[in-house]
Amino acid sequence: MSNPFDGVISDDLKLVYYQSMEALINSLALPCRIIYPTTSYINCTSCNISEGERHTSTSLTGRPSNFRSMAGCAACNGEGKIPVENTEDINLAVIWSYKQFFKVGSINLADASLQTLSRREDSYQQIKRAKELIVDTDVETIGKFRFILLGEPVLVGFGDSSFIVCNWKRI
Ligand SMILES: [Zn+2]
């Protein structure tokens, strides 16, 4: 018996799917910021301890012991250095409503605060390495909405895996 759908899934239809997904991403895209695991520090300018001074004033525990101004420094908690978040700005389509979530992935979607949809080549490597995500950096001054990834990015597509859906939980 022949399959009545043979030949229906044409390259043209795949292109329609691809273009509709692209349009969806473009229309829902918000500026977001990927936060990578902290790897860099800058010297604290509030207590302004130079490298040489820090060396001679550090006890065996590695903590500064002699410099009262540094030990009491509120900016660096007496560490003499301040962690700097390594970030990358990225546009992601953000889906806030549970009812509109893509039903993909192995996690319980009730745990997810939002989903993002994006082109794999624009975002997969960034999201895989992300520690946190800030959504909509346009309103960052009002409140930072930070999220962590739930489960793995889910590859979706129609004959390929051009897009990824990610589930995020508010922290
Ligand atoms: Zn300091």
Residues whose N, C-alpha, C, O or C-beta is under 5 A from the ligand:
A	BS01	ZN	C44 S46 C47 C73 A75 C76 G80
